[in-house]
Amino acid sequence: MADLSAFPITRRWPAQHPDRLQLYSFPTPNGMKVSIMLEETGLPYEAHTVNIGKNESWTPEFLALNPNGKIPAILDPDGPGKAPLALFESGAILIYLAAKTGKFLPEDPAGRFETIQWLMWQMGGAGPMFGQLGFFHKFAGASYEDKRPRDRYAAESKRLLGVLEARLAGRDWIMGADYTIADISLLGWVRNLIGFYGAADLVDYAALKNVPAWLERGLARPAVQRGLDIPPRPAA
């Protein structure tokens, strides 16, 4: 049985199954990336709810694993060389899990790097911009009298959706016929943008054709549906 006692995070979130990959997360668009990936790959894992509403990602135990204080993070008892591996940053985790399982990342170098390119596009563009729009439209920013910040992020989010719309022309998935970590990284973000954030009108989502069809295909996957609610959100 794997010994994870050297990792402080296991003292706050004890592993009931230390031989399984440990997921520390919350069901946000970034957290969903990893839970969906784990469900898609079928890797045995144990999910721990890190309640970001109670600032649990800023506790000493979590910071010992991720000094950036953000979910998700993982602890794999069966990492490279059979040694435990702690990893943070959702994009890095997706690449790691794809490499570990040989799934959802093309083997040929050109396709592999093109997929990673779109993953980086989500990490550096769509995710941050959609998140900022959500803040200024739905959360505390909604009370700001000056709407220029909201409108700035709305315009950039609309532009980014246009990039995705063009990419998906004639394609089922971002890489064509194959569903990859590029799709996994984006599904929760687009879903939240038009659903939870209620920003569909601001980004003219109704004018799009390819993105809504892609989102529908993605959300129809059973593993995606399971991953959207892992780990479970705490009761209010």
ZAMARGU-4260 file (C-alpha; in steps of 0.2 Angstrom, whole numbers, plus 5000, padded with zeros to 4 digits):
<rodrens>
0) 5000/5000/5000 | 5006/5017/4995 | 5013/5028/5010 | 5007/5046/5007 | 5011/5052/5025
5) 5025/5063/5019 | 5012/5074/5011 | 5003/5086/5023 | 4988/5087/5013 | 4983/5070/5018
10) 4982/5075/5036 | 4968/5087/5032 | 4960/5076/5018 | 4965/5058/5023 | 4966/5045/5009
15) 4954/5031/5012 | 4961/5022/4997 | 4980/5028/4997 | 4983/5016/4982 | 4972/5027/4971
20) 4975/5044/4963 | 4970/5058/4975 | 4960/5073/4968 | 4958/5089/4978 | 4946/5100/4969
25) 4929/5109/4968 | 4916/5108/4954 | 4921/5124/4945 | 4926/5125/4927 | 4944/5122/4931
30) 4940/5108/4943 | 4929/5100/4931 | 4943/5098/4919 | 4952/5085/4929 | 4936/5076/4936
35) 4930/5074/4918 | 4947/5068/4913 | 4948/5055/4927 | 4930/5049/4923 | 4934/5048/4904
40) 4950/5038/4907 | 4943/5026/4920 | 4958/5028/4932 | 4954/5023/4950 | 4954/5039/4960
45) 4948/5047/4976 | 4940/5064/4976 | 4941/5076/4991 | 4931/5092/4991 | 4942/5108/4994
50) 4928/5120/4999 | 4935/5136/4991 | 4920/5146/4998 | 4928/5143/5015 | 4946/5147/5008
55) 4951/5129/5011 | 4963/5130/4997 | 4973/5143/5007 | 4976/5131/5022 | 4994/5126/5026
60) 4990/5108/5021 | 4984/5113/5003 | 4997/5126/5001 | 5010/5112/5004 | 5004/5104/4988
65) 5000/5119/4978 | 5009/5135/4984 | 4997/5145/4972 | 4982/5141/4982 | 4971/5135/4968
70) 4961/5120/4964 | 4962/5107/4956 | 4978/5097/4962 | 4982/5079/4962 | 4993/5067/4972
75) 4997/5051/4962 | 5004/5037/4972 | 5009/5028/4956 | 5019/5042/4948 | 5034/5041/4937
80) 5046/5028/4943 | 5033/5022/4954 | 5036/5036/4966 | 5021/5048/4972 | 5019/5063/4962
85) 5010/5079/4967 | 5004/5090/4953 | 4994/5107/4951 | 4988/5117/4937 | 4974/5109/4928
90) 4982/5110/4910 | 4998/5101/4917 | 4987/5088/4925 | 4977/5085/4909 | 4993/5082/4900
95) 5000/5071/4914 | 4984/5060/4914 | 4984/5059/4895 | 5002/5053/4895 | 4999/5041/4909
100) 4984/5033/4901 | 4988/5035/4883 | 4971/5043/4880 | 4964/5059/4873 | 4981/5066/4867
105) 4987/5061/4849 | 5003/5050/4848 | 5009/5058/4832 | 5020/5074/4837 | 5011/5086/4826
110) 4994/5081/4832 | 5000/5081/4850 | 5007/5098/4850 | 4992/5105/4840 | 4981/5098/4854
115) 4992/5106/4867 | 4991/5122/4858 | 4973/5123/4860 | 4974/5118/4878 | 4986/5133/4881
120) 4973/5144/4871 | 4960/5139/4884 | 4972/5141/4899 | 4978/5158/4894 | 4963/5165/4885
125) 4945/5157/4886 | 4946/5152/4904 | 4953/5169/4912 | 4942/5180/4900 | 4926/5170/4904
130) 4930/5170/4922 | 4932/5189/4922 | 4916/5191/4913 | 4907/5180/4926 | 4914/5191/4940
135) 4909/5208/4932 | 4892/5201/4926 | 4886/5190/4940 | 4896/5192/4955 | 4902/5208/4965
140) 4906/5217/4949 | 4888/5217/4944 | 4885/5231/4956 | 4899/5242/4948 | 4891/5258/4940
145) 4905/5258/4927 | 4901/5244/4915 | 4917/5246/4905 | 4926/5232/4913 | 4911/5220/4910
150) 4910/5226/4892 | 4928/5224/4889 | 4928/5206/4895 | 4912/5203/4886 | 4919/5209/4869
155) 4935/5198/4872 | 4924/5183/4877 | 4914/5185/4861 | 4930/5186/4851 | 4937/5170/4858
160) 4920/5161/4855 | 4922/5167/4837 | 4939/5159/4836 | 4932/5142/4843 | 4917/5144/4831
165) 4929/5145/4816 | 4939/5131/4822 | 4924/5119/4824 | 4918/5122/4806 | 4917/5105/4799
170) 4923/5097/4814 | 4915/5087/4828 | 4929/5091/4840 | 4943/5103/4841 | 4955/5091/4833
175) 4943/5085/4821 | 4936/5067/4823 | 4945/5064/4839 | 4940/5070/4856 | 4955/5076/4866
180) 4960/5086/4882 | 4957/5102/4872 | 4939/5098/4872 | 4939/5093/4890 | 4947/5109/4895
185) 4934/5120/4887 | 4917/5111/4890 | 4915/5117/4908 | 4920/5135/4904 | 4908/5137/4889
190) 4894/5128/4899 | 4897/5140/4914 | 4898/5156/4903 | 4880/5153/4895 | 4873/5144/4910
195) 4879/5149/4928 | 4886/5166/4922 | 4871/5170/4912 | 4881/5179/4899 | 4874/5171/4883
200) 4866/5188/4877 | 4882/5198/4881 | 4892/5187/4869 | 4879/5184/4856 | 4879/5165/4859
205) 4863/5163/4849 | 4872/5168/4833 | 4884/5154/4835 | 4881/5137/4826 | 4896/5126/4829
210) 4900/5130/4847 | 4883/5125/4853 | 4883/5109/4843 | 4900/5105/4850 | 4894/5109/4868
215) 4879/5098/4866 | 4890/5083/4860 | 4902/5085/4874 | 4888/5086/4888 | 4880/5071/4881
220) 4895/5060/4886 | 4891/5050/4902 | 4909/5053/4909 | 4907/5072/4906 | 4890/5072/4915
225) 4898/5063/4930 | 4913/5074/4930 | 4903/5090/4932 | 4898/5085/4949 | 4914/5078/4956
230) 4918/5081/4970 | 4901/5085/4976 | 4897/5103/4981 | 4894/5105/5000 | 4877/5108/5005
235) 4873/5126/5008
</rodrens>
